[in-house]
Amino acid sequence: MNKKILLLVCLLVLTSGVVGAKETNTDADGTPAKTVEPMNFESSGSVTIGGKSIEYTATAGTLVMKNEKDEPIAEFGYTAYVSKGKDKAKRPILFAYNGGPGSASMWLHMGILGPVRTVVEDLDFTSTGPFRRVNNEYSVLDRADLVMIDPVGTGFSRPAGDTKGEVFWGVDQDIASVSDFIARYVTDNGRWQSPKYLLGESYGGIRSGGVAYYLLEKHSITLNGVILVSPYMDFSAGNAGIKIDLPQVNYFSTFAATAWYHETLAERPDDFQQFLREAEDFAANEYAPLLYKGNRASKEERARVLAGMERFTGISAEYWDKANLRVNEAHFAKELLRERGKIVGRIDSRYTGDSIKPIAEGVSYDPYFPAVGPAFIATFNDYYREQLGVKTDRQYITSGDLWRKWDARHEQPGTGFHGKLPVANTAVDLNYAMIQNPKMRVLVQQGYFDLACPYGATQYFLDHMDLPAELSDNITTEYYPAGHMMYVHPDSMQKFSRTLAEFIR
């Protein structure tokens, strides 16, 4: 064969082989490839906290997770920041994630924990560029190394090989996969000796309760602490409008807090905390008993409670009566400022936006997300791809809407029930983990103006933790005059950082 032709043939074969493996991920016979290559982008950086510069190595990419047959089942995305020159055995490490289910870790990453943070104007619409990111003086990196986790279906994480997404998309499936990732990271990076912490926001609460127990039971990994940020822990206690009266009671104090903030009350006291204590007392001792009685309640009892509901929320007794004393957060967000042509936010009820479809009974959007979302997404993608050097055309999925296909069932420890319960309450799992690891501490950080995970539901799960008295002292609770992501509020951001720094030791 002519040497030039031979060279051309060889080049074509080599080129087509590289392109085929990269683009189609197939073996030579055309079947799906069983090998999946991890992404790994490493860089160096520094962050200044309290006037001190902290040097770190950043690793962004994926780990390839495998099953017991050594077959790839997932590309699991993460971003790790490891301080340079520290003793790994003594240096704490914090594993953190957001919730959803289906939310990537971008919000915590760029909002409070990572070395840079997104700049937003609290209560304003930071919706047009140029967007800014700055050195994050409130980062946790002065106290701990950090691993931001993106569960499968978020960020760059996705099923691999022949594995379907349903293997990961459920309460127990998610707990197992995140726990297995943590155990794998600990092994790969020599962190078995390190003090270990979890931080989960929102649905990350349900995840953290389960992961704390799963890590202990399945991997013999104990945690020094668990941080629950605006946690969703108990389905039955935290979902208004599902024909269960308990969450109606738990939501009421946040309804009242929101009404106080927006000055919809006929008589608005100056003392916010005293007002909340009165609203909580009303909810527990007047509202809840009436709901429990149902149709057995007298007209006089009903009228007395309806008057109280108007007094604490600014929404008319007539409206509450037509709603049979029960509304969900979407109805409340629409009704509270209806006469002003405004709606309030679900994630942070301090935020307002113009109403769409003024006569509708529910909101068409949450004004919080268009107010802060564009800035977070733009600055994260720019930071991730330009500063951390993550070079891929793959989309970073900030919200996978996995809740639409989520398996809500949970195999709760200690019930004696055969199989899974239809809905989850992983406060029970956390309870088991705390008893078996009595030195593990828990920090709860909660905003007053959170209509997604109201502080009443958080207080309810804490009040019902079945712990010995001495272990109850292991739980610390901090409240903030902000919403679900309290760290967008400047004063709360500072308090959040101080509290977290004091907790990690």
GIDATA-V997700 format. One record per helix or strand of 2 or more residues. SS is the DSSP state (H for helix, E for strand). FROM is the first residue (numbers start at 1). LEN is the number of residues. If there is no record, write none. Layout:
((SS & FROM & LEN) (SS & FROM & LEN))
This chain:
((H & 3 & 21) (E & 40 & 10) (E & 52 & 15) (E & 72 & 12) (E & 92 & 6) (H & 106 & 8) (E & 116 & 3) (E & 133 & 3) (H & 140 & 3) (E & 144 & 7) (E & 158 & 2) (H & 165 & 3) (H & 171 & 18) (E & 196 & 6) (H & 204 & 16) (E & 225 & 5) (H & 235 & 3) (H & 245 & 17) (H & 272 & 25) (H & 299 & 15) (H & 317 & 6) (H & 329 & 7) (H & 338 & 3) (E & 342 & 3) (E & 352 & 3) (H & 367 & 21) (H & 402 & 4) (H & 427 & 10) (E & 441 & 7) (H & 455 & 9) (H & 469 & 4) (E & 475 & 6) (H & 486 & 3) (H & 490 & 14))
